[in-house]
Amino acid sequence: MIDYFEQTQIETRVARLERLIEISRSLSSTLSLRPLLQNIVVAAQELTETEACSILLVDRKSGQLHFTAATNLPGVRSIIVPVEGSVAGWVAKTGKPLVVPDARKDPRFYGKADEQSTITTRSIIAVPLIARENVIGVLEAINKKDGAEFTNEDVEMLTVMSGQAAVAVQNALLFQQSDLIAEIVHEMRTPLTSIVAYADLMQRQDTTLFQCSQFASIIQCEAERISEITNNFLDLARLESGRASLAQDPVDMSTVIHMAVNVLRPQADARQITLLVDVPETLPSVRGDAQRLHQVMLNLLSNAVKYCQPGDHVTVTAIEKQDYLSVSVADTGPGIATDALPHIFERFYRVPGTENKAVGTGLGLSITQHIVEAHGGQINVSSKEGEGTTFKFTLPIQSGQ
């Protein structure tokens, strides 16, 4: 006869298995990589009843591991984890699951992620993501809630889930790759067509020397446009896959902001657009990559200046809020239509009607979003037609300040 305790255990196990089936169905129907990865870590944290969970994918070129998604671990996406001297590295090399009851006593523990979060790792469970007999990554969960120890059932559940997750991730990666290639080919078609057409005109006998010079200038501009698209595309691909290497240094955002404003001020002055800065002289440091954060500010400021009209204002503000910085770039320009706002961070998206007002690759805001999120922050946009646009992003303040 089954007693009450055994009956409860059976019911709990059945409920977890049913939830696992639901999760597996959900994962197999998702082809968008970023939402898929986030769904996996959220589900894994739920199944294992832990404080945090993360996915690390293997870089095919370097062989190193990089965080691509995590719960409750802000900023870890910028961390590269070595194969030697890490729990994830051991799992990736052996292809076997691993439970570490006391992380601080295990020589394989790589504690850099703890420096980027408010969680102190006590225990770890890690399982490999295996697709087509190849380890493509590692799924980790840390710190069982209420101080409990990981069980064999936890290992079993996470292993089964990782098998489904690996197939889903592999499919999403293939889909993303083909999707990106299709987009970049489409974007390159127009400048390539122009180059071919003007090169053909230059070879005609009735073309004057002056016309040849004009055509050569157009060809040069279109070639530079292709180069910019290619560079931005490669940059975005690295950021989307998590392979972009980001520094982990203390960064003074006040300096970053003023440097970006100084770069854009001549362009703003030439267009009679006023650049205003409302930033305290001293701000708490954030941990990250100063050059990448400079890129974020340049992208947001250049966008604002491009779409504003003479007499408009662009204002940059930065304030400290509890454990993060909030930075905003607000303009008094034409604003963005409500139906366009949900698409503003999509690759190659251009607001309808603005195609001829400003040149660009349509990748800047997507790159900006990835950089901010790789630093553990978030970015959003608010706008109203005829009243201007505001981009606002947050960055976690460096711990220990």
FENQUITA-V187056 format. One record per residue. N is the residue number from 1. RES is the residue in three letters. SS is DSSP state (~ for helix, > for strand, _ for the rest). PSI is psi in whole degrees, -180 to 180 (none if undefined). Layout:
n->[N	N]
res->[RES	RES]
ss->[SS	SS]
psi->[PSI	PSI]
This chain:
n->[1	2	3	4	5	6	7	8	9	10	11	12	13	14	15	16	17	18	19	20	21	22	23	24	25	26	27	28	29	30	31	32	33	34	35	36	37	38	39	40	41	42	43	44	45	46	47	48	49	50	51	52	53	54	55	56	57	58	59	60	61	62	63	64	65	66	67	68	69	70	71	72	73	74	75	76	77	78	79	80	81	82	83	84	85	86	87	88	89	90	91	92	93	94	95	96	97	98	99	100	101	102	103	104	105	106	107	108	109	110	111	112	113	114	115	116	117	118	119	120	121	122	123	124	125	126	127	128	129	130	131	132	133	134	135	136	137	138	139	140	141	142	143	144	145	146	147	148	149	150	151	152	153	154	155	156	157	158	159	160	161	162	163	164	165	166	167	168	169	170	171	172	173	174	175	176	177	178	179	180	181	182	183	184	185	186	187	188	189	190	191	192	193	194	195	196	197	198	199	200	201	202	203	204	205	206	207	208	209	210	211	212	213	214	215	216	217	218	219	220	221	222	223	224	225	226	227	228	229	230	231	232	233	234	235	236	237	238	239	240	241	242	243	244	245	246	247	248	249	250	251	252	253	254	255	256	257	258	259	260	261	262	263	264	265	266	267	268	269	270	271	272	273	274	275	276	277	278	279	280	281	282	283	284	285	286	287	288	289	290	291	292	293	294	295	296	297	298	299	300	301	302	303	304	305	306	307	308	309	310	311	312	313	314	315	316	317	318	319	320	321	322	323	324	325	326	327	328	329	330	331	332	333	334	335	336	337	338	339	340	341	342	343	344	345	346	347	348	349	350	351	352	353	354	355	356	357	358	359	360	361	362	363	364	365	366	367	368	369	370	371	372	373	374	375	376	377	378	379	380	381	382	383	384	385	386	387	388	389	390	391	392	393	394	395	396	397	398	399	400	401]
res->[MET	ILE	ASP	TYR	PHE	GLU	GLN	THR	GLN	ILE	GLU	THR	ARG	VAL	ALA	ARG	LEU	GLU	ARG	LEU	ILE	GLU	ILE	SER	ARG	SER	LEU	SER	SER	THR	LEU	SER	LEU	ARG	PRO	LEU	LEU	GLN	ASN	ILE	VAL	VAL	ALA	ALA	GLN	GLU	LEU	THR	GLU	THR	GLU	ALA	CYS	SER	ILE	LEU	LEU	VAL	ASP	ARG	LYS	SER	GLY	GLN	LEU	HIS	PHE	THR	ALA	ALA	THR	ASN	LEU	PRO	GLY	VAL	ARG	SER	ILE	ILE	VAL	PRO	VAL	GLU	GLY	SER	VAL	ALA	GLY	TRP	VAL	ALA	LYS	THR	GLY	LYS	PRO	LEU	VAL	VAL	PRO	ASP	ALA	ARG	LYS	ASP	PRO	ARG	PHE	TYR	GLY	LYS	ALA	ASP	GLU	GLN	SER	THR	ILE	THR	THR	ARG	SER	ILE	ILE	ALA	VAL	PRO	LEU	ILE	ALA	ARG	GLU	ASN	VAL	ILE	GLY	VAL	LEU	GLU	ALA	ILE	ASN	LYS	LYS	ASP	GLY	ALA	GLU	PHE	THR	ASN	GLU	ASP	VAL	GLU	MET	LEU	THR	VAL	MET	SER	GLY	GLN	ALA	ALA	VAL	ALA	VAL	GLN	ASN	ALA	LEU	LEU	PHE	GLN	GLN	SER	ASP	LEU	ILE	ALA	GLU	ILE	VAL	HIS	GLU	MET	ARG	THR	PRO	LEU	THR	SER	ILE	VAL	ALA	TYR	ALA	ASP	LEU	MET	GLN	ARG	GLN	ASP	THR	THR	LEU	PHE	GLN	CYS	SER	GLN	PHE	ALA	SER	ILE	ILE	GLN	CYS	GLU	ALA	GLU	ARG	ILE	SER	GLU	ILE	THR	ASN	ASN	PHE	LEU	ASP	LEU	ALA	ARG	LEU	GLU	SER	GLY	ARG	ALA	SER	LEU	ALA	GLN	ASP	PRO	VAL	ASP	MET	SER	THR	VAL	ILE	HIS	MET	ALA	VAL	ASN	VAL	LEU	ARG	PRO	GLN	ALA	ASP	ALA	ARG	GLN	ILE	THR	LEU	LEU	VAL	ASP	VAL	PRO	GLU	THR	LEU	PRO	SER	VAL	ARG	GLY	ASP	ALA	GLN	ARG	LEU	HIS	GLN	VAL	MET	LEU	ASN	LEU	LEU	SER	ASN	ALA	VAL	LYS	TYR	CYS	GLN	PRO	GLY	ASP	HIS	VAL	THR	VAL	THR	ALA	ILE	GLU	LYS	GLN	ASP	TYR	LEU	SER	VAL	SER	VAL	ALA	ASP	THR	GLY	PRO	GLY	ILE	ALA	THR	ASP	ALA	LEU	PRO	HIS	ILE	PHE	GLU	ARG	PHE	TYR	ARG	VAL	PRO	GLY	THR	GLU	ASN	LYS	ALA	VAL	GLY	THR	GLY	LEU	GLY	LEU	SER	ILE	THR	GLN	HIS	ILE	VAL	GLU	ALA	HIS	GLY	GLY	GLN	ILE	ASN	VAL	SER	SER	LYS	GLU	GLY	GLU	GLY	THR	THR	PHE	LYS	PHE	THR	LEU	PRO	ILE	GLN	SER	GLY	GLN]
ss->[_	_	_	~	~	~	~	~	~	~	~	~	~	~	~	~	~	~	~	~	~	~	~	~	~	~	~	~	_	_	_	_	~	~	~	~	~	~	~	~	~	~	~	~	~	~	~	~	_	>	>	>	>	>	>	>	>	>	_	_	_	_	_	_	>	>	>	>	>	>	>	_	_	_	_	~	~	~	_	>	>	_	_	_	_	_	~	~	~	~	~	~	~	~	_	_	_	>	>	>	_	_	~	~	~	_	_	_	_	_	_	~	~	~	~	_	_	_	_	_	_	_	_	>	>	>	>	>	>	>	>	_	_	>	>	>	>	>	>	>	>	>	>	>	~	~	~	_	_	_	_	~	~	~	~	~	~	~	~	~	~	~	~	~	~	~	~	~	~	~	~	~	~	~	~	~	~	~	~	~	~	~	~	~	~	~	~	~	~	~	~	~	~	~	~	~	~	~	~	~	~	~	_	_	_	_	_	_	~	~	~	~	~	~	~	~	~	~	~	~	~	~	~	~	~	~	~	~	~	~	~	~	~	~	~	~	~	~	~	~	~	_	_	_	_	_	_	_	>	>	>	_	~	~	~	~	~	~	~	~	~	~	~	~	~	~	~	~	~	~	_	_	_	>	>	>	>	>	>	_	_	_	_	_	_	>	>	>	_	~	~	~	~	~	~	~	~	~	~	~	~	~	~	~	~	~	~	_	_	_	_	_	>	>	>	>	>	>	>	>	>	_	_	>	>	>	>	>	>	>	>	_	_	_	_	_	_	~	~	~	~	_	_	_	_	_	_	_	_	_	_	_	_	_	_	_	_	_	_	_	_	_	_	~	~	~	~	~	~	~	~	~	~	~	_	_	_	_	>	>	>	>	>	>	_	_	_	>	>	>	>	>	>	>	>	>	>	_	_	_	_]
psi->[133	129	176	-42	-45	-40	-41	-41	-43	-46	-40	-42	-43	-42	-41	-39	-40	-40	-37	-40	-43	-44	-44	-43	-42	-43	-40	-16	5	124	-7	120	-52	-50	-35	-49	-42	-39	-38	-48	-35	-44	-40	-40	-40	-47	-39	-8	57	173	-30	158	151	158	133	128	152	127	120	-28	-52	-21	-5	167	144	141	133	-17	150	155	136	22	70	139	-10	-17	-19	-1	131	128	123	150	-42	131	29	151	-46	-39	-42	-43	-41	-39	-42	-24	22	149	158	136	127	103	-36	97	-37	-20	0	123	-15	-7	127	105	15	-31	-32	-31	-21	1	175	2	134	122	124	-47	156	142	129	135	149	149	110	121	126	44	11	137	115	-9	-171	138	122	145	143	145	91	136	152	19	11	165	152	143	169	-32	-37	-44	-43	-48	-48	-34	-44	-45	-39	-32	-45	-41	-40	-44	-43	-42	-43	-44	-41	-39	-43	-41	-44	-41	-47	-36	-44	-43	-43	-41	-44	-36	-42	-44	-30	-17	-45	-52	-34	-40	-41	-43	-47	-43	-46	-31	-37	-41	-36	-25	-5	144	-27	4	128	166	-38	-43	-40	-40	-42	-45	-37	-39	-40	-44	-42	-43	-43	-36	-40	-34	-42	-41	-42	-43	-45	-47	-44	-38	-46	-39	-46	-41	-42	-42	-42	-36	-10	7	-6	131	118	136	159	64	157	130	129	103	-26	-44	-44	-45	-48	-35	-42	-41	-41	-34	-42	-14	-43	-40	-41	-43	-40	-28	8	42	130	127	121	143	121	77	130	151	-34	133	150	147	150	157	128	-151	109	-41	-41	-39	-32	-40	-40	-49	-41	-44	-46	-42	-43	-36	-46	-45	-40	-40	-7	163	160	133	-13	165	145	123	129	128	154	130	153	130	103	-107	20	161	143	120	134	148	109	139	163	29	-159	-15	175	137	146	-41	-13	-22	-42	-16	2	-27	7	150	135	10	133	133	127	133	-6	0	-35	-1	-29	140	156	172	-16	14	-13	-46	-33	-43	-43	-46	-43	-39	-46	-46	-32	-21	8	14	-175	153	143	168	142	144	157	130	131	-6	-3	178	145	124	130	133	157	154	132	137	141	131	153	5	none]
